[in-house]
Amino acid sequence: RDLVLLGVLGDPIKHSKSPLMHKVALQAAGIEGDFVPLHVTPDQLEDAVKGIRALRFRGVNVTIPHKVEIMKYLDEIDEGARLIGAVNTIVNDNGRLKGYNTDGIGYVRSLKEETSVELKGAKIAVLGAGGAARGVIHSLLEEQPESVIILNRTRDKAEQLALEWTTEAIPVTGYSNEDAKSVLTAVDVLINTTSVGMSPLSDELPVETGLIPEGIIVSDLIYNPLETRLLRESREQRGCTVHGGLGMFVYQGAVAFEYFTGVAPAVDPMRAAVLSSLS
Ligand code: NDP
């Protein structure tokens, strides 16, 4: 049997934890193969995609800055990825490349596994309206929450996203960060998808902690630091259940691994490998 050749495409790529995490998954699943970092600059992207076919990579992950641009070089795009407008996973089926997006699926799986959250019927607030927010909101809507509100520094972007995602069953409404005080009072789950609070600016808050309702679930996509200031203060000052971004990274990888190999990997060794490389 051929070696299962996998990789991750990005620029820069040196610091990616994906190779480490997927190699652990390959080993735990007893699959002979490798997962390599692939440094691809934007001008090389089209050739790199041809290279995936030529070298018979079974699959690749895609990271910054290629998640949107790469879509035009693929043979097929999964419906979810098309709606999100970005691809982070490509499966090579005998030379036919299909793009998926596992970020949102991974995020929701992690949130459900790691907290006691009941998303069905929940009122959810999402901070931020960028690429990560798109994936996360797409997957959250499949859980049938009661409503989703989006708060963003740039009001326009929140309103646009809300318009795009709102359905007859689930209202999605966009606000500016300035509206936080009035709109956060009734939420059950608050999710930070902005980069505010990420190292080295880990002292910053995406929202004033005092505005967060007591006892709700607060989640952050950031995993450097593992516990952001938002999570720490929500836990200590507001009695909230908190959830960090490491699980999202691990589960987006686990879902991608399953698409690549057909095998659902053991997530604990994957998480442990990433954790040990962070400390
Ligand atoms: P984008 O650049 O697409 O979006 C950034 C968002 O953050 C925008 O809504 C932007 O608002 C807001 N923002 C940025 N800086 C500020 C600021 N100083 N004050 C207020 N708002 C700000 O980034 P992504 O969506 O791709 O990524 C966002 C975060 O999610 C990153 O921290 C990233 O590390 C994390 N992430 C984590 C993953 C994981 O596996 N755990 C996976 C993917 C992302 P505006 O519209 O006004 O510019």
Boltz pocket constraint, residues with backbone or C-beta under 6 A from the ligand:
constraints:
  - pocket:
      binder: B
      contacts: [[A, 103], [A, 127], [A, 128], [A, 129], [A, 130], [A, 131], [A, 132], [A, 133], [A, 152], [A, 153], [A, 154], [A, 157], [A, 192], [A, 193], [A, 194], [A, 195], [A, 196], [A, 198], [A, 220], [A, 221], [A, 222], [A, 223], [A, 245], [A, 246], [A, 248], [A, 249], [A, 250], [A, 252]]
      max_distance: 6.0
